[in-house]
Amino acid sequence: MMINDVEVTSLVSVIVPIYNQERYLEQCVSSLLHQTYPYLEIILVNNGSKDRSGAICKKFAQQDQRVRVLEIKENLSAGNGRNTGLDAATGEYISFVDGDDWVKPEFIEKLLRALLENDVPIAQGCYERAFWNNTFSDTLPYHQFRIFSGREMCKIMNEFIGMCGPMTMMWNKLYRAELFKDFRFYEDVAYEDMYSVYKLLYPLERVAFIPDRIAYWRQHGSSGTSRYSYKDFCIHEMYAYEERVRFFGAHNDRELYRLALKRMYYIATQHLYLQRRYVNDSRNVQDWLLDKIADIYRELMAMGGWSARTRSRMRFIRYFPEQFGYWSLHHKVDFRI
């Protein structure tokens, strides 16, 4: 790959945490081996799989010297697998791909080009959701190349419902390795991305965003969160939002604190609806969510400064949270919260 008449041969470490993904793993690893940018270190972290995932990893390592296999005896979380990969990575740049997803051939090349040409520490692209019936849903929040500040990206991920997905994921990005010198993922939590991305982004002055759809996110029930029940996932996600709110509060960022708290308020209604609709024996979680909704409502109202429309919506949510949760989930909303 040439940039400004200079051949780029920098090593990129791609870390793939794997847990019981024999059905999808070959597609995932093959998509990495067929990247248009060849200078890769593909680190497959077998996170205590009980199926044939380990054997598949070893097969790829025998076929291509760019593949390294690390074994973890007990599955804690994808975060544990990522941390193990980070400890072993030798590349100048880092990317993450989950073992049940896959990427387009130009995934690394496009991200690395955006990162180097714009001299930024992170470049990110878009993805598509891949469903069981092979249909794909576009997740494109912007339609042109942009340079954001990290804070702007944090604002987007808190300000909108529905369109902020690409901002919140770890695996649609390329990072300079030095960002992880003192950073590691939480272990033994569901959906560790929610605890992580904003902390990396927030202090950065410039982040490159490319509108290209360069990765596929497989939608099914056996991803990195599969060791948790949905009831557990709900609790983990709410804790992640609480930590996000505390983070912006600790940085005295009133605007992002308000937005994060309001987003947490809306997300709680979605979980309440899903718990009541699909989860048996979750009365205690439902009561916990109702208490959260009431507490957040009181804090939001005490802040003041809201428009009449926003106050009306938040009041409706307070007294009809399940109805709002249903509406926001089933109408594919992309609205500014």
Number of C-alpha atoms within 10 A of each C-alpha: 13 9 10 8 7 8 9 15 12 14 17 25 26 26 27 28 27 30 32 23 25 20 12 15 23 19 15 19 24 14 18 25 18 13 17 15 21 17 16 22 21 27 25 30 27 28 26 19 19 13 13 14 24 23 12 16 24 16 14 19 17 11 9 11 11 16 21 20 17 17 16 15 9 12 18 18 26 29 22 23 26 27 20 21 25 24 11 14 21 14 19 13 22 26 23 22 26 24 29 27 23 24 25 16 18 18 24 25 15 19 24 26 16 23 23 16 11 15 13 18 21 28 25 27 24 23 25 19 17 19 14 10 6 10 9 16 13 11 17 19 16 13 9 10 13 13 17 16 17 21 20 18 24 24 20 20 21 25 20 17 20 17 19 20 16 22 23 20 20 21 23 25 26 27 24 18 19 12 15 15 9 6 13 16 20 18 16 15 24 27 21 23 18 20 21 20 17 24 17 17 23 16 11 17 14 21 23 25 24 20 18 19 17 22 24 22 21 21 15 11 9 13 20 22 18 15 17 15 11 18 17 14 18 22 18 19 21 19 16 21 21 15 15 23 21 15 17 22 16 11 10 11 13 12 11 23 21 19 22 27 22 21 20 23 25 22 20 27 28 20 26 25 20 19 21 15 11 9 13 9 10 14 12 9 18 20 12 14 22 19 12 17 22 16 13 20 19 12 13 19 13 9 9 9 10 12 9 9 9 12 16 12 13 23 14 13 20 21 13 12 25 22 15 21 20 17 15 19 17 9 9 11 13 13 11 12 15
